[in-house]
Amino acid sequence: MSHSPKAPALRMGIPIPNSKLGMWLFLGTEIMFFTAFIGSYIVLRLGSPGWPTDSKDTHINVLFGGVNTFVLIVSSYFVVVAHEAMAQKKYAKARSYLGLTLLLAFVFLGIKALEYKGKIDHDILPGRIPETATQAIAKADRQLEAIVRSRFSEYSAVGVVNANPGDILGLSTEIAGLPKANKPKDIDAGTFKLFQDRAPVDAKLYSEWLNLHQHVVANVSLSVPAVPADYLTARASLKEGEKFPELGIAEVQDYINKLKTNEQFGADVSKGVFELHPIVYGNIFASTYFLMTGFHAIHVIVGMILFAVVLMQKNLDGTWTDFVENSGLYWHFVDLVWIFLFPLLYIVKW
């Protein structure tokens, strides 16, 4: 009878933990996911002559992008050190480096938030960027109207006017007559006097907007009267085949700039009406930028959650070694994706 030990049972498959194999398979799908985004971006950009590259148009901040690249590279190094510490059973050290990685992830998202804020403040958002002079003029008209409605809403909020808040014509009529109106019983005398003094200013702003709006609707130069009666009279005087000059972006910009110098409502106009600057392919640029960086930011948040799960363990031990390694693989992928996005979005100008 033989006393030799039994041969160990054969283990089929790849000699790596199932969790690591699963992570590699998952990262394979993620590679295809971002490849589709990056490939689509390259095709769109190469097929769009005049793609916006000036930072004054795109509000792309290369410095912010460069700092974020450095932040992610350093964070990937910290993940490697953390995994090495786990393998050496130096769990306190591993916890420290994972904490630093999480901190750098917050730095990355903070910088990205500043970039997003810059674009939002300048209305560099998909579907809201004028790409032609006509669109830029129409946008200025809408922005000026929004300012008028915002100022008018203050009258409705305190009850000094009775018109429907959405009825801008009715509100303008009441506000224009407010200086001679009697004070409602339920309104404080000081408040009513304040709005009476303000009314002529807001009535003038409304008339300025209405003048611009009528010219936009008629698409005639500001040198041509746009009040219906005057417009019809002027049109009747035209010779056969003659027509009014169309509304130009330069004269509208001059008109807006004049409103911005007004001491009483100029500050609101300056904040609410942007420069009339068409950006060709601006909406495609904004769509691809927010799509790719937005999904990348989501992946950063997922990685942060993985690290937070480890850091929340009161007694970190060797059972978490594979988890830290797999989380590190995921984080390296997030870093690698940014290495591609940074030059494509921030640096390369084809």
C-alpha positions as CSV (number, residue, x, y, z in Angstrom):
1,M,0.0,0.0,0.0
2,S,1.5,3.3,-1.1
3,H,1.8,6.1,1.5
4,S,2.8,8.8,-1.0
5,P,0.7,12.0,-0.8
6,K,-2.1,12.4,-3.3
7,A,-1.5,14.7,-6.2
8,P,-3.2,18.1,-5.8
9,A,-6.4,18.5,-7.6
10,L,-6.0,20.3,-10.9
11,R,-7.4,23.9,-11.0
12,M,-8.8,24.9,-14.4
13,G,-8.6,28.4,-15.7
14,I,-6.3,31.4,-15.5
15,P,-4.0,31.4,-12.4
16,I,-5.3,34.7,-11.0
17,P,-8.1,35.4,-8.5
18,N,-11.6,35.5,-10.0
19,S,-12.1,39.0,-8.7
20,K,-9.0,40.2,-10.7
21,L,-10.2,38.4,-13.8
22,G,-13.6,40.0,-13.4
23,M,-12.0,43.4,-13.1
24,W,-10.0,42.9,-16.3
25,L,-13.1,41.8,-18.2
26,F,-15.0,44.8,-16.8
27,L,-12.2,47.2,-17.9
28,G,-12.4,45.7,-21.3
29,T,-15.9,46.9,-21.7
30,E,-14.9,50.3,-20.3
31,I,-12.2,50.5,-22.9
32,M,-14.8,50.0,-25.6
33,F,-17.1,52.5,-23.9
34,F,-14.5,55.4,-23.9
35,T,-13.1,54.4,-27.3
36,A,-16.5,55.1,-28.8
37,F,-16.6,58.5,-27.2
38,I,-13.0,59.4,-28.2
39,G,-13.4,58.0,-31.7
40,S,-16.7,60.0,-32.3
41,Y,-15.0,63.1,-31.0
42,I,-12.1,62.7,-33.4
43,V,-14.4,62.1,-36.4
44,L,-16.6,65.1,-35.5
45,R,-13.6,67.4,-35.0
46,L,-11.9,66.4,-38.2
47,G,-15.1,66.8,-40.1
48,S,-15.9,70.3,-38.7
49,P,-13.7,73.0,-40.3
50,G,-13.6,76.0,-38.0
51,W,-13.9,73.9,-34.8
52,P,-13.5,76.3,-31.8
53,T,-10.0,76.2,-30.4
54,D,-9.6,79.7,-29.0
55,S,-9.7,79.6,-25.2
56,K,-11.7,82.9,-25.3
57,D,-14.5,81.0,-27.1
58,T,-14.3,77.6,-25.3
59,H,-13.1,78.8,-21.9
60,I,-10.8,75.7,-21.8
61,N,-8.2,76.3,-19.1
62,V,-5.0,74.4,-20.1
63,L,-3.5,75.1,-16.7
64,F,-6.4,73.5,-14.8
65,G,-6.2,70.5,-17.2
66,G,-2.5,70.1,-16.7
67,V,-2.8,70.3,-12.9
68,N,-5.5,67.7,-12.9
69,T,-3.3,65.4,-15.1
70,F,-0.5,65.7,-12.5
71,V,-3.0,65.1,-9.7
72,L,-4.2,61.8,-11.2
73,I,-0.7,60.5,-12.0
74,V,0.4,61.1,-8.4
75,S,-2.8,59.5,-7.1
76,S,-2.1,56.4,-9.2
77,Y,1.4,56.2,-7.6
78,F,-0.2,56.4,-4.2
79,V,-2.5,53.5,-5.1
80,V,0.5,51.4,-6.0
81,V,2.2,52.2,-2.7
82,A,-1.0,51.4,-0.9
83,H,-1.2,48.0,-2.5
84,E,2.4,47.2,-1.8
85,A,1.8,48.1,1.8
86,M,-1.1,45.8,1.9
87,A,1.0,42.9,0.5
88,Q,3.6,43.6,3.3
89,K,0.9,43.7,5.9
90,K,1.6,47.4,6.7
91,Y,-2.1,48.3,6.9
92,A,-1.6,51.7,8.6
93,K,0.6,52.8,5.8
94,A,-1.8,51.4,3.2
95,R,-4.7,53.3,4.9
96,S,-2.6,56.6,4.8
97,Y,-1.9,56.3,1.1
98,L,-5.4,55.4,0.2
99,G,-6.5,58.5,2.1
100,L,-4.1,60.6,0.1
101,T,-5.5,59.0,-3.1
102,L,-9.0,59.9,-2.0
103,L,-7.9,63.5,-1.2
104,L,-6.4,63.9,-4.6
105,A,-9.6,62.7,-6.2
106,F,-11.4,65.4,-4.4
107,V,-8.8,67.9,-5.7
108,F,-9.4,66.6,-9.2
109,L,-13.2,67.0,-8.9
110,G,-12.8,70.5,-7.3
111,I,-10.7,71.7,-10.2
112,K,-13.2,70.2,-12.7
113,A,-16.0,72.0,-10.9
114,L,-14.2,75.3,-11.4
115,E,-13.9,74.5,-15.1
116,Y,-17.5,73.7,-15.3
117,K,-18.5,76.9,-13.5
118,G,-16.5,78.9,-15.9
119,K,-18.4,77.4,-18.8
120,I,-21.8,77.7,-17.1
121,D,-21.1,81.4,-16.2
122,H,-20.4,82.1,-19.9
123,D,-23.3,79.9,-21.1
124,I,-20.9,77.6,-22.9
125,L,-23.5,74.8,-22.8
126,P,-24.9,72.4,-25.4
127,G,-27.8,73.9,-27.4
128,R,-27.3,77.4,-26.0
129,I,-24.3,78.6,-28.0
130,P,-25.1,80.9,-31.0
131,E,-23.4,79.7,-34.2
132,T,-24.5,82.4,-36.5
133,A,-25.0,86.2,-36.3
134,T,-28.8,85.7,-36.4
135,Q,-28.7,83.3,-33.5
136,A,-26.4,85.6,-31.5
137,I,-28.8,88.5,-32.0
138,A,-31.8,86.4,-31.0
139,K,-30.0,85.2,-27.9
140,A,-29.2,88.8,-26.9
141,D,-32.9,89.7,-27.3
142,R,-33.9,86.8,-25.1
143,Q,-31.4,87.6,-22.4
144,L,-32.5,91.3,-22.3
145,E,-36.1,90.1,-22.0
146,A,-35.2,87.9,-19.1
147,I,-33.6,90.8,-17.3
148,V,-36.8,92.9,-17.8
149,R,-39.0,90.1,-16.6
150,S,-36.8,89.5,-13.6
151,R,-37.0,93.2,-12.6
152,F,-40.7,93.3,-13.2
153,S,-41.2,90.2,-11.0
154,E,-40.1,92.2,-8.0
155,Y,-43.2,94.5,-8.4
156,S,-45.5,91.5,-8.5
157,A,-43.8,89.9,-5.5
158,V,-44.6,92.8,-3.2
159,G,-48.0,93.4,-4.7
160,V,-47.5,97.0,-6.0
161,V,-49.0,95.9,-9.4
162,N,-51.9,93.6,-10.2
163,A,-51.1,92.3,-13.7
164,N,-50.3,88.7,-14.2
165,P,-46.6,88.1,-13.6
166,G,-46.3,86.5,-17.0
167,D,-48.0,89.4,-18.8
168,I,-45.1,91.6,-19.6
169,L,-47.2,94.1,-21.6
170,G,-49.7,94.5,-18.7
171,L,-46.9,94.8,-16.2
172,S,-45.2,97.5,-18.3
173,T,-48.4,99.5,-18.5
174,E,-48.9,99.4,-14.7
175,I,-45.3,100.1,-13.9
176,A,-45.2,103.1,-16.2
177,G,-48.2,104.5,-14.4
178,L,-47.0,103.7,-10.9
179,P,-45.5,107.1,-10.1
180,K,-49.0,108.7,-10.3
181,A,-50.8,105.7,-8.8
182,N,-52.4,105.6,-5.3
183,K,-50.8,103.4,-2.7
184,P,-52.6,100.1,-2.1
185,K,-53.9,99.7,1.5
186,D,-51.9,96.6,2.3
187,I,-48.5,97.9,1.0
188,D,-46.0,99.7,3.3
189,A,-45.6,103.4,2.4
190,G,-41.8,103.2,2.2
191,T,-41.9,100.1,0.0
192,F,-44.4,101.7,-2.3
193,K,-42.3,104.9,-2.6
194,L,-39.3,102.8,-3.4
195,F,-41.0,101.1,-6.3
196,Q,-42.5,104.4,-7.5
197,D,-39.1,105.9,-7.8
198,R,-37.8,102.8,-9.6
199,A,-40.7,102.5,-12.0
200,P,-39.4,105.1,-14.6
201,V,-36.1,103.2,-14.8
202,D,-37.7,99.9,-15.4
203,A,-40.2,101.4,-17.9
204,K,-37.3,102.8,-19.8
205,L,-35.5,99.4,-19.8
206,Y,-38.7,97.8,-21.1
207,S,-38.9,100.3,-23.9
208,E,-35.3,99.7,-24.9
209,W,-35.9,95.9,-25.0
210,L,-39.1,96.3,-26.9
211,N,-37.4,98.5,-29.5
212,L,-34.7,95.8,-30.0
213,H,-37.2,93.0,-30.0
214,Q,-39.3,94.7,-32.7
215,H,-36.3,95.1,-34.9
216,V,-35.3,91.5,-34.3
217,V,-38.7,90.3,-35.3
218,A,-38.8,92.6,-38.4
219,N,-35.1,91.9,-39.1
220,V,-34.4,95.5,-40.0
221,S,-31.6,97.8,-39.0
222,L,-32.0,99.8,-35.8
223,S,-31.8,102.9,-38.1
224,V,-35.3,101.9,-39.4
225,P,-38.3,102.6,-37.2
226,A,-39.8,99.3,-36.0
227,V,-43.0,100.5,-34.3
228,P,-45.8,99.0,-36.4
229,A,-47.3,102.2,-37.6
230,D,-44.0,103.9,-38.3
231,Y,-42.6,100.8,-40.0
232,L,-45.6,100.5,-42.3
233,T,-45.2,104.2,-43.3
234,A,-41.5,103.8,-43.9
235,R,-42.0,100.7,-46.0
236,A,-44.7,102.4,-48.1
237,S,-42.1,105.0,-49.1
238,L,-39.7,102.4,-50.5
239,K,-39.2,102.3,-54.2
240,E,-39.9,99.1,-56.2
241,G,-37.3,96.5,-55.5
242,E,-35.9,98.4,-52.6
243,K,-35.7,97.0,-49.1
244,F,-34.6,98.0,-45.6
245,P,-31.1,97.1,-44.5
246,E,-31.1,94.0,-42.3
247,L,-30.3,94.0,-38.6
248,G,-26.5,93.7,-38.1
249,I,-24.7,92.1,-35.2
250,A,-22.3,95.0,-34.9
251,E,-25.1,97.6,-34.4
252,V,-26.9,95.3,-31.9
253,Q,-23.7,94.9,-29.9
254,D,-23.3,98.7,-29.9
255,Y,-26.9,99.0,-28.7
256,I,-26.3,96.5,-25.9
257,N,-23.0,98.2,-24.9
258,K,-24.9,101.5,-24.6
259,L,-27.4,99.9,-22.3
260,K,-24.5,98.5,-20.2
261,T,-23.3,102.0,-19.5
262,N,-26.6,103.1,-18.0
263,E,-26.0,103.9,-14.3
264,Q,-29.4,102.6,-13.2
265,F,-29.8,99.2,-14.9
266,G,-26.4,98.8,-16.7
267,A,-25.1,96.4,-14.1
268,D,-28.0,94.0,-14.7
269,V,-27.5,94.2,-18.4
270,S,-23.8,93.6,-18.1
271,K,-24.4,90.4,-16.0
272,G,-27.2,89.1,-18.1
273,V,-26.3,89.8,-21.7
274,F,-23.1,88.2,-23.1
275,E,-21.0,89.4,-25.9
276,L,-22.6,88.7,-29.3
277,H,-20.0,86.3,-30.5
278,P,-21.1,83.4,-32.7
279,I,-19.1,80.2,-32.2
280,V,-19.2,77.9,-35.2
281,Y,-19.7,74.2,-34.1
282,G,-19.9,75.5,-30.6
283,N,-22.7,73.3,-29.6
284,I,-21.0,70.1,-30.9
285,F,-17.9,71.1,-29.0
286,A,-19.8,71.7,-25.8
287,S,-21.7,68.4,-26.2
288,T,-18.6,66.3,-26.7
289,Y,-16.7,68.1,-23.9
290,F,-19.4,67.6,-21.3
291,L,-20.1,64.1,-22.4
292,M,-16.5,62.8,-22.1
293,T,-15.4,64.8,-19.1
294,G,-18.7,64.2,-17.4
295,F,-18.6,60.4,-17.8
296,H,-14.9,60.5,-16.7
297,A,-15.9,62.4,-13.6
298,I,-18.5,59.7,-12.8
299,H,-15.8,57.1,-13.0
300,V,-13.7,59.2,-10.7
301,I,-16.5,59.2,-8.2
302,V,-16.9,55.4,-8.4
303,G,-13.2,55.0,-7.7
304,M,-13.6,57.3,-4.7
305,I,-16.4,55.1,-3.4
306,L,-14.2,52.0,-3.7
307,F,-11.4,53.6,-1.7
308,A,-13.9,55.0,0.9
309,V,-15.2,51.4,1.4
310,V,-11.6,50.3,2.4
311,L,-11.0,53.4,4.6
312,M,-14.2,52.8,6.5
313,Q,-12.9,49.4,7.7
314,K,-12.0,49.7,11.4
315,N,-9.7,46.7,11.3
316,L,-8.0,46.7,7.9
317,D,-6.4,43.3,7.3
318,G,-5.1,41.0,4.5
319,T,-8.6,40.0,3.3
320,W,-8.8,43.4,1.7
321,T,-5.6,43.0,-0.3
322,D,-7.3,41.8,-3.5
323,F,-10.0,44.5,-3.2
324,V,-7.3,47.2,-3.0
325,E,-5.5,45.7,-6.0
326,N,-8.6,45.6,-8.1
327,S,-9.6,49.1,-7.0
328,G,-6.1,50.2,-8.1
329,L,-6.5,48.6,-11.5
330,Y,-9.8,50.5,-11.9
331,W,-8.1,53.8,-10.8
332,H,-5.2,53.3,-13.2
333,F,-7.8,52.9,-16.0
334,V,-9.5,56.2,-15.0
335,D,-6.0,57.9,-15.0
336,L,-5.3,56.4,-18.5
337,V,-8.5,57.7,-19.9
338,W,-7.7,61.2,-18.7
339,I,-4.2,60.9,-20.3
340,F,-6.1,60.6,-23.7
341,L,-8.7,63.3,-22.9
342,F,-6.3,66.0,-21.8
343,P,-4.4,66.4,-25.0
344,L,-7.4,65.9,-27.2
345,L,-9.6,68.5,-25.4
346,Y,-7.0,70.9,-24.1
347,I,-3.9,70.9,-26.2
348,V,-4.2,69.5,-29.8
349,K,-5.3,72.1,-32.4
350,W,-5.9,70.5,-35.8
